[in-house]
Amino acid sequence: MSVLLFLIVLYVLLSLSMMKLFEKAGIPAWKALVPGLAAMEWAKMVGHRSPWYALWLLFPIVNFFIYASLCIDMVRSFGKHSFWQAALSVIFAPIPFFLIGRNPDDKYEGPILQKEREYHRQYHEAQEKKDKAALRKLEANNPFQKSQLREWSEAIIFAVFAAAFIRMFLIEAYVIPTSSMEGTLKVGDYLFVSKAHYGIRTPMTVLQFPLIHNRFSSGDGILARESYFAEPSLPYYRLPALEEIDHNEPVVFNFPAGDSVIITPTRTWDVYQWRREIENLRRANRPTPPMPEVVVRPLDKKDHYIKRCIGLPGDSLKIIDGQVHLNNKAIPNPTNQQFAYYINNNSGSLNLKGLEVIGVSLNDSIAFEIPP
């Protein structure tokens, strides 16, 4: 609801701020208040060949980029070509639109995209004719000239902006951090995960460093901190899914217990894992470390886990003698199935080959507890 309210307020302010701009361009101001018609007039006003270009605003994800380009081209059509004027129009367009509308000195200079096309046409003609005088004149009076610093800055900002949106809404790359999926996915494997198939989750954490999930660095130093601000935040919302989750599909999700974590240089523990480890140390009469700082994370900033989905809502799931039963039927075991064993060895020595007698494969995960 908060997102919808913000978009409604933004649209109302945008429409009101464009009324005066429409007037300056010779377009009836009331058209700025009509949804759809306003976008088509906007597209014509900045110089798009067809007003139907505005239909791109209806396509999710793409519409962010179309909207940004229309905002920048609008202020440029009134002679505002600086980097900061373009940036402000993208961040919150009603502000520069209101300022331009109220300033009597700001005049509509015509569709900026048409002017750019005409300039490039003249430049290419001069190049083909090898008219050096015309080329020098065009270059000296180039209204679209940008410094090299600005060219690089805009290219980097656009690349980060585009990558962040793709990562947030469409596809994200992951690295397998643990061995729990060994046999299918190994530690260090890279994979790309679609965020659209099971429904795109809209952003919840508003202020965050782009392209970093939740923490700059897990070690010590100035970068050992979270990469976002928990507030302000938006409510949880998920767009309709393209397909349902099927049995035995690998899925990536935010670790449910990861809202309260303890971060060490070697790994991240949830509070319950840490407490179990402390209890094991106490039982073994070993020294226990002091309780570290607990980091509280919002839902969308919990660590990512990848597991195979065995049971779905409504299913009956049981594990009997190491065999998984789904809806009272034993399911086929996956290839290279492994087990984890915790062995308390009081003797201080152990013949590993002897484990095979009790059905423990040496390829399984085995943890040993040997008293000091």
Order of alpha helices (4+ residues) and beta strands (2+ residues): alpha-alpha-alpha-alpha-alpha-alpha-alpha-alpha-beta-beta-beta-beta-beta-alpha-beta-beta-beta-beta-beta-beta-beta
